[in-house]
Structures are given as structure tokens and as C-alpha cells.
Amino acid sequence: MTPIRSDILALEPSGIIKVAQLGLGDPGIIPLWLGETDLVTPQFIRDAASRALEDGRTFYTHARGILPLREAIRDYHRRTIGAEISLDRITVPGAAMLAVANALQAVAAEGGNIVIVSPVWPNIFQAAKIARMEPRLVRLEEDWNAGRWRLDMDRLFDACDANTRALFLASPGNPTGWMLTADEQRTILDFARKRGIAIIGDEVYGTLVYDGAAHAPSWLSIAEDEDAVFVINSFSKPWAMTGWRIGWLVHPASLAVPMVAMTQAGNTGTTHFIQYGAMAALSAQGDAFRAELLDRCAKGRAVVDDFMKRQGRSNNRLRWMKPDGAFYGFLNIDGLKDSLSFAQDMVRRAKVGVAPGSAFSMGDPRDEAYIRICFAQDAARIAEGLSRFEGALAAV
Ligand SMILES: Cc1ncc(COP(=O)(O)O)c(C=O)c1O
């Protein structure tokens, strides 16, 4: 007899990690498996954090983040989406994953479930299980003719019952790049309000959108101060800060005080000097860097798109739906039945790292036909990775 929860003992690393473990850090491999750019965090952000460290900013801070950082976040939302978010609603608990965990803990209840739009980044359904919520995945559907992923609203709402505590939607999504429209958001918010269901909106790729718009439609533009709406944001992706582990949560205003207790019970707030780096990221210089990174991603996306068009012309087995946002290609391989073995094989034989589609769902066979690549990288390296991939694919 062990007192350890059997569902905890049954947890396994995600399929992405099972592949990356085969060669993370090996310079001979082109790594397209993880969700990060190849750029180092910009110098001005590193300098701001170093200066803060030199100045002795090494003590505990306000558990929800230092005031000037929360003010900078408020100003950022004002200038990117025109939303007025009160400081009571902003918490910087540590990494964005801690923001997800806090939101889940704020709504979890014994016997509760959470309806999650999938394919989805696996840490989300893992975190739901750890918070003792049953994850129910509602899969987006391929519309190959329109070249877009689609959310069937009826299926989303039908998946909810009296025990549903929250809906989780990442938009732009990882791995699909799918984006909710503002109309869909309003319909979902109406439904959630009527049914007393929380919304957890993951907007960590909110500014990484292509073809014109500056920001994906945001829940923050339509939610009132007291709606049970939680929005997750991160410094990781737009400012190339994945290793810093800092992000933020926008939550209902009434959670201002409880969030102090929650973050104290979690990480007792964020590393002090890191918060100064984050403040630098939110400056005008940070806006300029975001634009640069977006441009790099747009170029990466174009490289993948050209490659896929050539595949289409040669009647090959590969196709994709060009993503509207985020920085991933979710590539469909006709006839593929076991994406994990395939991705592991690609590392060994072709020296290219890709993430298996199966990682992004909980056993849906449709996702076995996919692999994910990250295109937030140098264009020449992506092209080289794709050509290695193409060569190895021909032999499978
Ligand atoms: C959809 C989504 N949400 C949240 C995160 C977590 O971001 P962070 O690394 O800042 O915790 C990621 C990271 O890949 C992600 O893809």
C-alpha cells in the first residue's frame, strides 16, 4: 500500500520529451521539436536583469509581482488590444505554466472536468489531471478545402455537463496555429456565463499572428472584471525568453487577495531580478524585438509553405494547413499510423528532431498521422531540416 496517488504514479513525460531525449543538445541534429526560437534573449533584456542582480535585487517581492512590472503589463494590454485591465487582475506567479496551474486550482472541484480544445500542448491535460480534473478533449476538425482548422461549437458545448468547471482554449493554438474568431469568443463567453463555467484562454502566442492583424482576438477585450475568465500570457515566446520561466495571469478582480495566497503556496512569487528583465521586454525596444521575431517566424512559415507546395505538386504524402498564428507546422503524413516511432526514427536516421502528433491528444488516432515542427528558426536550417525529412520519408 502506498499513499502516493495512483494517477500520479501513472504519469509519463510527453511524447515530445520522449523524442527529444534521444538527442537534445546534439549539434548534428536539426532541432525542430521544441517550441522555441533559436535566438538568444535580446541583450537589452539580459542587461536589465543583470543590472538588477548587480543592484542586489535578490529579496522576496510582492507575491503577485513587483508593482512596476504589473503596471507595465497593464500598459502592454492597453497598447496591444486596447483593453483596460485593472492591477487587481494581474498576477505574475512565475512561468506561464504556473499561471495555468493557478487557474486550474482556482476552479477545480472533486469530480470536476475540463473541456479542452485539441490537438493541444500536452502539458495542459497533464496539469488538469494533476489538479484532479478529468480532461475532455474536443478535437478541431480539418477542413482541407478551406485550408483551416474548424471548431464545431455544438460538439464543444455538448461535451460540457453539470460537472464541467472550465473550458480551455489556446488561440493561436499549439500545435495547429488555429485561431478563434471574435464572434466565436462571444458565443463561448455567453454559453460559459449561462452555465457557470470558467474560461481559461491561453494567449501565449497572441501577438504571433500573420497576414495583417497585430493581435489574435483576445478574451480580455470582451470579459468583464468579474467574469470567470483567466487569460494566460508568457514572456517565453514573443521575447525569446523560454529559459527565464516568467509569464502572467489575468484573472477575475475578486481573486486579487486569494492570488497572493496561491502564489505564496506555489513559488512565493517570481525571481526578483528576472522581473526587471521582463519589464525591459515590455518596453518600446521589446515591441521592436517582437516585430523582428515575428518577421523571422513569417520567413520560416514561408519556407515550410514553399516546401509543402512542392510536395503537393509531386503528389507526395505530405500536406498542411498554413497556420494563422503561433510558430508551428502541423504536418499530415498520409498513411502514418505511429507518429512516436516515426519521430524517433527521424532523429536516428535523418538527424532531424520533430514532435509526434500523438503527443497533442490523449489517444485520438487521427493525430497519429501528424508531426509538429517549430519554424521560429533560421530559414536555411528549416530548409535543411525539411530536406533531410523528405529524404528519410521517401524510405518509409
Ligand atoms: C499553448 C502553450 N501554453 C503555455 C505554454 C507555456 O509557456 P511557458 O514556457 O512560458 O511556461 C506553452 C509553451 O510551449 C504553450 O505552447
The ligand as an ORCA input file, in Angstrom:
! r2SCAN-3c Opt
* xyz 0 1
  C      -0.055     26.763    -25.628
  C       1.027     26.981    -24.615
  N       0.695     27.448    -23.413
  C       1.618     27.658    -22.457
  C       2.944     27.400    -22.692
  C       3.906     27.601    -21.560
  O       4.761     28.636    -21.696
  P       5.976     28.810    -20.667
  O       7.125     28.070    -21.244
  O       6.196     30.262    -20.661
  O       5.573     28.272    -19.333
  C       3.346     26.891    -23.927
  C       4.754     26.532    -24.193
  O       5.079     25.847    -25.136
  C       2.358     26.672    -24.916
  O       2.669     26.197    -26.124
*
